[in-house]
Amino acid sequence: MDFDDSPAEAAFRAEARAFLEANAKPKGPDSVGHGGSHVAGSPEEQQHVRKAQAWQATLYDSGWAGITWPKEYGGRGGTSVQQMIWNQELSTFDAAPGVFAQGIGMAGPTLMQHGTPEQKERFIGPMLRGDELWCQLFSEPGAGSDLAALSTKAVRDGDEFVVNGQKVWTSSAHYSDWGILLTRTDIDVPKHRGITYFLVDMRSPGIEIRPLYQITGVAHFNEVFLTDVRIPAANMVGDLNCGWGVAMTTLTSERTLIGGNAAIQTKDIVDMVHRSGRGDDPVVRNEAASIIIQLELLKYMGLRVQTSISQGTASGAVSSVLKLGYTKLQTELNDFAMELAGASGMLWEDSDPITNRRAQQFLGQWNSKIGGGTDQVQRNIVSERILGLPGDVRVDKHVPFKDMPR
């Protein structure tokens, strides 16, 4: 394998770098803030969202949004290698962190594959430009790892569906314009076969959003209550009662998104070691080397998954491997950062900004371990679909939903 840029890739890198140098500020010592550290609904969070939207609009208007998205949907129509090059160059600039994971990262790919022409025309452009923000209404208090056990109910009423239920762990719901929603539309069939996928306007009457405060002190997640919420039948994605297959597209995209989210670079790890003054410690050097090796493996694993997605051969099981690799890396990296920080890692806002960020990431690392399916669920998927091991026992697989013990 040739790890150097080809002439075409080198030209793309130079073009990307020139655009970023003209439109963004290089990272510096003060470039450590991120949206997840803001209090929900605070002026700081609102400013962060506006800044992220403005940056996304700049990317869209300049032809740099959606590197691998088809041109027909407003993307650049590029390759997975170009996406990796773009991510490498972007990581050195203080561009506004995005608030588009649920939209561009998850809802967009789902609509491109399963949406109607009208849905694609209405939603994909504003989504990619950052004009409309999205959230994911999947998990429920009684349906987390076993997502197919969801009970939020949608009942047809003419050209609309009336929805009642509760969702939980909904990232960014409090400032989202639209949501992707899973509902129960048939209780007389097994749980996986009675689910329907909708697009819901988050400003609809009957939607109540309550923040869930985390150990980090902020409320990145929310619980969402839906009471007699009316959704046009035209907002159904895929066929009635066939939402599980649509949801798998979304979850595969989510796992790939999480697994490919390792924005940290080798230089960041080396700098972290040197700042601690322990660069000559052989144990520290060994731990740093192990993390850097995992980082490089994850980078090329992500490229492999992106390539399979672009070629239409993506497997949800492969994205599970990528997500597991990322969460393992995050655990070791956060533990290592706190080890280097020592007692100052407990000082929170009284520590330096970089240590503050590392402490927040240490406490918030469970987000990625749970989002998109827990690590335990991912291991089941890998063992069954890649390694060919016996499947987990599922006693309710063929039982009608109405007969399941609740």
N, C-alpha and C positions, 0 to 999 in steps of 0.2 A: 504494500500500500504506500502511495506517495502522499506524505503529510504536508507537502508544500503546495501553495496555491498554483493552479494552472494560470496561464496568461489571462484567460477570461475571468477567472476568480480574482486574480490580482487587480484587474481593471475594475471589477465590481467593488472590491474592498476600497480601492482608492476613491471611487465615486461615493460610496457610503460615508467614508471618513470626511471627504470634502463637504458633504451635506451637513454632517453633524458638527463639524468645526464652524460652519456658517450659521448654524441654528441653535446650538446647545453649548453649554458651558462645561469645560472639562471638570471631572471630579476633583475635589480638594478635601482638606481636613474637615470642612463643615458639611460635606455631602453625605450625611448619614441618616437623615430623616426619612421616614416612609409613612404612607397613609395609614397603616394599621396601628400606629401609635397615637392617633388622634382620638379624642373623646367623641362618641357618636353625636352628631348634630351640632358640634362646636364650630365656631367661626374658623378655627384652624382646619378642621376636616372639610368644611365647605370650600375653603380656599384651595385645599389640596385637590378636591374633585374638579373645580373649575380649571386649575392649572393643568391637570392631567387631560381634561377634555380639549383644552386649547392646543396642547402638544399633539394630541391625536389628530386634531383637525389639520395641523401643520403637516403631519406625516401624510395624511390622506390627500390634501390638496397638492402636495409635492410628489406624489407617486411612490411614497415609501411605506404606506400602510398595507398590511396583509401581504408580506413578501411572497408567500407561497399560495395565496388565494388566487383563483382564476381571474383573469382580467374582466370577464363578464360580470363579476360581482364587485368590481372596484379594486381588486388586488393587483399585485405586480406580475403575477404569473411566473414567479421565479422558482428556483429549485431549493431543496432542503439544505444543500451546501451553502447557498446564498443566505438562507435564513440563519444558519450557524455563523457565517461571517458577519452578518448584520448584528446578531446578538453579541458577538465578541467586540465589535467596534462600539456598540451602544453602551456596553458595560463600563466604558472608560469615561462616560459623559454624565453630567448631572441633569439628565432629562427627567421630567416629572414621572414618577412611578405610575403605572397604569391602574385603572379601576375597572378594567374591561375583561377580567378573567371569565366571568360568567357569560358575557356577551360574545366578544370576539373569540374567546378561547373555547367556548362550549356550545352556546346557542347557534352561533354562526355556522360551524361545520355541520350541525344537526339540520339546520334549515336548508343548507346547500344539498344535503343528501335526501331529506324527506319532505321538505316544504313544497307547497304548491307554487306555481308561477306567481300568483298574486302575493303570497306571503314573502317570497324572495324579493319581489319588486318593492314591497312596502317596508320591509324590516332590515335587509342586509346593508343597504347603503348608509342609512343613519347610524346603524350599529358600528360599522367599520370606521366611520368618520368620528365617532364618539359623541354624536348628538343625543343618543338615547342610551341609557345605562340599564343593565339587566341583572337579575338575581335568579337563583335556582331554588324552586320550591319542591323539593323531593322528600327529605327526611321528615319523620314524624316522631312524637314521643314513643309510639309503639312500633315504629318501623325505621330502624337505623341501619344496622348491618343487614337485617332481613328487610330490604327496601320493598320487596314485593308484597309484604304484609300491610302496606299502607291502607288506610281506611277513609281518607278524605273523599267524600262522595260527590259525584257530578250526575245530575238528573236532567234529562233533556226536557225542554219546554219550548216547543216550536223551533224557531231558528236560534235558540240560545240553550246553554246549559247552566243550571243553577248549582253552585258549589258550596258545600259546607264541610268544615274540617279545620285542622290545625297543622302547621308545619313548624319545624324547629331547625336551629343551626343554619339559618338563612343569611349568608354573607351579603352585606350591602343593601339589604331590603329597604332600609330607611331612606336611601337616596336613589333608588332604582325607579325607572320609568316602566319597565316591563319585566315579567317573570316567566320562566319556563316551569310548568306545573304538571305534576302527575296526580291523577285522580282515579278513584274506583268507579267504574261504570257498569260492572256486571258482577254480582255476588254469587251467581249460580254456576260459575266455572272456577277452576283452580286459580290461585292468586295471580300467577303471571299472565293469565289470559284475559283478565277483566280490567285492565288498566288502559287509560287513555291520556294522551299527552296534549296539553294546551299551551297557548300563549295568552297571558293575562295582563291586562293593564293594571299596574299597581296603584293607580289612582281610583280604581273602581269602588263604588259604594260597598260597604260590608267588609273591607279589608282593614284590619287593625294590626299594627306593628309594634312590638315591645322589644326593647334592647336586652341582650343577655351579656352581662358584664363578666369578663374573664379575669384570670389571676393577674394578667398584665395591667388591669385597671381600666381597660377600654372595652367597648362593646362593638366588636367587629361583626358578631353574629346577632341574629334576632329570632324571636318566635313570631309567627304570623298566624293570625286567626282569620278565617274566611267564613262569613255568615251571609248566606243567600247572595253570594257574588254571582253576577250574571256575565257569562262569557259567550260571545257570538260563536255559533257552530263553525264559522269560517276560520276561527282561530285554532281549530283542532289540527294537530300535526300528525300525519299518517292517518290510518283508518281507526274507526271506533273499536275499542277493546284491543288494539294492537300497539299500545304505547310502550310496552316493555322493550320491544326491539328498537324503537326510536330512542328510548332512554339509554340503551346500551351504547348507541353512537355517542350520546352526550357524555356518558361515564368514561368511555374510552378516551375521548378528547380531554376530559378532566384529568385522568390519570397521566396522560401524556403531558398535559400542561404542568401538573405538579412535578412530575419527574424531570421535565426539562427546565425547571425554574431555578437551577443552580447558578445564580448570577455571580456568585463569588468566583474570583480568579485566583490562580496560583500566587500571584503577587500579593493578594490580600492576606493569604495565610502566612507567607514569608514576612510581610510587614508586621503582622500580629505577633509573630515570634520575636522579632527584633524589638518591638515596642516593650515587650515584657522583660527584656534584658537577659533572656535565657537562651539565646541563639547558640551558645556553645554547649548546652546541656544535651548529651547524646540521647537521653530518653525523650526529651522534647523534640529533638530533630527527627527521631524515629516516628513519633506520633504524627508530626507534621507531614513527613514523607508518605505515610500511610493514607492520610486524608487527601493529599495531592494526587496520589495514584487513583484513589476512588473517584476523585473529581474528573480526572481525564477519562476513566472508563465510562463514567456517566455521560460525559459529553458525546462520546462516539456511539454509545448506546442510544442516546437521544436522536442522533443523526440517522441511525438505522431505523428507528421507529418513524421519524418524519419521512424518510424515503419510502417506507411501506405505505404510509398514508397517502403520499403524493401519487403512488402507483396503484392505489386502490386495493392493496393486499394487506391492509392493516389488520392486526389481530388484537382483540382486547386483552388477551393473555400476555402478549409482548409488552403492552403498555403497563401491565401489572408489574412486570419485572423492572421496568424503568422506574415506576413509582416506589417500589420497595428499595431500589438502589438509592433513590433520593432521600427517603426517610432515614435509612441507615446512615447515610453521609451526614445528614442534619444532626442526628443524635451524637455522632462522634465529634463533629465540628463544634457543636454547642458545648458539649462536655469539655472539650479541649480549650475552648475560649474561656470558660469559667475557671478552669484549672490555672490558666495563665493569669487571669485577672486576680485570683486570690480573694482576699476579703473585700477588695474594692468592688467586686461583682455584686455584693449585697447592698451597696450604697444607693442603688437605683439612680435617681436624678442627681444625686450629689457626686456621682462618678463622672468621668470624662464622657463626651457624647458617644464615642465608639464603644466603650464598655457598656454604656447604657443600652445601646442598640443590641449588643450581644446578649445582655441579660434578658431583654424582652424576647429575643428570639429563642433563648434557652427555655423560658417559661411558656412560650407560645408554640413550641415545636409540635405539640399534639395536634394542631390544626391540620398539618399535612398528613399526619399518621391516621387521622380519622376521615378527612375529606376524600371523596371519590371512592370510598370503601376502605375499611380499616386494613391495617397490615395483615391481620389474621385472615380477612376475606381474600386479600391479594394472594396470600400463600396457598389458600385452597384453590384459587383459579390456576395458579402456576402449576401446582401439583397435579391437578386433574387434566388440564388442557395442554400442557407442555410436556410434563414428565409422564403422563399416562397412568398415574396412580389411581387406585379405587376412589370413586366419588364419595363425598360426605353423605351420611345417611339423612334423607329428607322425607320424613314420615308424612308430610302434608303436601307433597308434590302433586298428587292427583286428587286431593280433597277439594270440593267446592269451597270457595271463600266463606260462605255463610255457615259452613259446618266446622270451620277451624276453631279450636279453643282460643278464646281471647282473654 
